[in-house]
Every structure is written in C-alpha cells, then in structure tokens.
Amino acid sequence: MDDALADPQLGYRGLLKALPNPLGREGTYCIPVAPFLMSAGNPQVDRPAPYVGEHTRDVLAEAGFDPSQIEELIHDGAAVQHHARSK
C-alpha cells in the first residue's frame, strides 16, 4: 500500500490531499479525494472525517431524542460521545 500511495501519478492527478493532523500533532496525513473530474466543479475535501461519536448528540437530537434520553443512552453505553476536536 505504501508503494501505491507513493506513486507520483497520484500527486499529478490530485488524487491525494494532505491535511493537518486532526489531533493537533505536528505533520500532515494524506486522504484520498474523488477519483473523477466533473465539468461543473469537483468535490472538495477540506477537513478530516469525524471521529466516532463526534456528532452523537446532534444526530440523536435530530432523531427526536430529548437531552435526558441522550444522556441515558450515552451513560448506558448504547451511544458513544467523543468531544469534537479543537479548531
């Protein structure tokens, strides 16, 4: 896999994008971008994927759960909540 990701053609075609480390550590990491081009504009990747549980409260609230139910789900281990990364 390392050999494939190091292929200069991927950089030439713009198929990998370097993003800052989401954990606030030094350095960057590469993520794949859409492997196709569109005539009306291309999808942009400007942030990493969310952490597991990063949006738990928002999703459950949108699904109709009230704050006490969300707390209970998290407390019982039925839902996972992680703090959002610092911006």
JOGIKA-V662911 format. One record per backbone hydrogen bond with DSSP energy under -0.5 kcal/mol. CO is the residue of the C=O (numbers start at 0). NH is the residue of the N-H. Records with the same first field share a line. If there is no record, write none. Layout:
BEGIN
CO = NH + NH
END
This chain:
BEGIN
0 = 4
1 = 5
3 = 6
6 = 9 + 10
7 = 11
8 = 12
9 = 13 + 14 + 15
10 = 13
14 = 32
16 = 30
18 = 28
20 = 23
26 = 20
28 = 18
30 = 16
37 = 40
43 = 45
50 = 53
52 = 55 + 81
54 = 58
55 = 59
56 = 60
57 = 61
58 = 62
59 = 64
60 = 63
65 = 68 + 69
66 = 70
67 = 71
68 = 72
69 = 73
70 = 74
71 = 75
72 = 77 + 78
73 = 76
END
